[in-house]
């Protein structure tokens, strides 16, 4: 079977609520006894860490911490450095580790945060030559074959994730692309300006700027139907999601009535000329509205285009609301640090949001501290993270990016720009762990194929013994921290038969298939 | 640690048993007499597990309509003028309309269904399809993601309840077949929340192609290597890995691609149709799977809904065409065991259409149950709330008068043989509504 045969038309699963966890301490306590009673029924539940035992979830406990990386840290600070590299890259490489150790924790983090100062000209010049459509505007893109546009968008995104030296920036591009998720099929070429002017422009900038750019983005307004919403003929789709998914969070304090009011405030926010933002006063509702207690008085229609100010005020209200600070902080902490983000870290990041006016870099500094990283359990790579991490560490001669960026992304369940719902691909181990067999098959492909993504196996055979090969794998794939058990298992596999190229490739496939490589 | 060892042991035993049976050969059916292979269609497993189904419990097929389906475009009170006044462009014409191509089909003097439901009418007429209306969650959330989660976990707004209700049903019931390596699967790219926490359960989007690729010469060596490597890693990763390895042989012995539905049933050739066809093959393959979950999207019809000829019309054709085929093929197709199908969505949509020929997020909705053990052939409502504006929730939405958990809990009790509904639906005492026979 090749991944092209795979059928992935099924629809998607919802995202875990970002804020539910933090809420309802009361209801947690209220039902604790029942929950424990229920828990007792279920035989074989893994023992829980004591801290969690008093309010445990039904049946399956929170995932245990994966603590398998075998630190070879030359000094106590060095282990935090490799952890930092794992979190801020799309896959650790020896080059990254060398660079980070040379600079030290803080300077490496600052280098990644101040990404515009990183010389990435080789990648950018390849991208601009190979994927010129990424720089086109909507008028140029509209007349093109949309399959070609999608091809360049997808391969360009994949290429930058894999090869850019601005790895933290690319990780945040991925994060915000999910946060402001848009399904390609519905808006097609409009996704290119959205990716460029909303996501990539502000990925490490200020959140309020990104939110405002998104609210003016033809792709977003069309994806969530606001382009169709007119006075007395409204459509609530965008107004609901800007509150629920983009800013306040579902428990952020707004009501159904507020959604209806926000919908009215945003009437007339549409597009014209096949992809240009346009406020249409003829579609705007000039009546009085109240959103979360804030009055928007009625205006005479003679106000005309100046009535866009109402919507702008709504955006300002949203980005300065404490619920937004908390929601964005929670989600960023989950992304960078832990599925179960520690309240203290979230609070610190939220306070930083408020203090700096939503400065994403400043928030990341609060999240990515050595202490936070040392306390954070490893996370499970999502499919595209896995694919890109193999490209970074195995360095295949990639003559056909499409095989990985389209076929295998689809095979593993994460095709670029193809998540239907506005919540973006889940960042949950529950959702992704079940398709592990497909990952082993991908590992086999990338390590053993002889065609368009060929790995130069000689890189791993400079010391051509089982032990020497394991050392090379540890250095290239695990930042020198391959778990001891894995090393024993790989050594055994390499020692069980003659060290042919096929055996070494099998061993590489197994290293990529291993549980340790699934985590970061 | 004990449970881990236990798990391993189980896995080994199952693996050995499978191998042993395989060794016994293709021409023999285990558990008694000698049966010639020729009696069996070629897609059936080469290896048949011990003790063919003796359980009286049904296999459950759970279908989730993602996006909030507009139930009033499926099943509607055709004598209510408010239905028509609220839906100027999207109402389904009355069954006596002169628009014969698009008019609804009357079920009785109150209810009619839109034409895409035609394929399930034979099941309805046979008394094996139950339509429930004004159902849904007690929680008023109009967020897709909250509402889906609450329905899938079986209790709204409780952060302690993170596993799926179907998962807890499986966890609290004895396996229908003790040796089955796989008790449930979702036909999807990731595990739906309804199954999160379930034992021996995997998302498998393509069960016809489930195997470890790469060199055949080293396959068994690599398989063992991976088994060792994943033993002891944190859940849910360990269980997923071991379940996957234990399932390979099972699924490879089923030739799903060659599966021929009974009764000439034809599944629509699209994602959902193929998934339902796979469900049929997995059920008839008699491999011990006791629950299957399938999602179908495309229901979030804010604009240009067009249930008469366009977007929603096509989505409904896919859904009901597949359900009709499944009924003919499996439920009415001579399959010896019981099968119950449940179809649900996170919420319904506004009673009145919006300004863009669509409908925004609403509340009460229609639900479907199908099976020989279902008391079907009727539309069940627990007090029809009506469409008058003063009777609508938030003056916009059909009220929920029937908690979906009543329907599901009765099925769990009566068709799936699990009395622990207090675990499956925590802190809820269901009312038995007579959904089952």
Interface residues (C-beta under 8 A of the other chain):
Chain A: X1 X5 X6 X7 X8 X9 X10 X11 X12 X13 X14 X15 X16 X17 X20 X21 X23 X24 X27 X28 X31 X32 X34 X35 X38 X41 X42 X44 X45 X46 X55 X56 X57 X58 X59 X60 X61 X63 X64 X65 X66 X68 X225 X228 X229 X230 X232 X233 X234 X235 X236 X237 X240 X244 X250 X256 X257 X259 X380 X412 X413 X414 X420 X421 X423 X426 X429 X430 X431 X432 X433 X434 X435 X436 X437 X440 X441 X444 X445 X448 X485 X486 X489 X493 X496 X502 X506 X509 X510 X513 X514 X515 X518
Chain B: X3 X6 X7 X66 X67 X140 X141 X142 X143 X144 X145 X146 X148 X149 X157 X158 X159 X160 X161 X162 X163 X167 X168 X171 X172 X186 X187 X188 X189 X190 X191 X192 X193 X196 X197 X201 X202 X203 X204 X205 X206 X209 X210 X211 X212 X213 X214 X215 X218 X221 X222 X225 X226 X228 X229 X230 X233 X234 X235 X236 X237 X240 X241 X244 X245 X248 X270 X271 X272 X274 X275 X294 X295 X296 X297 X298 X300 X302 X303 X354 X355 X356 X358 X360 X361 X394 X420 X422 X423 X426 X427
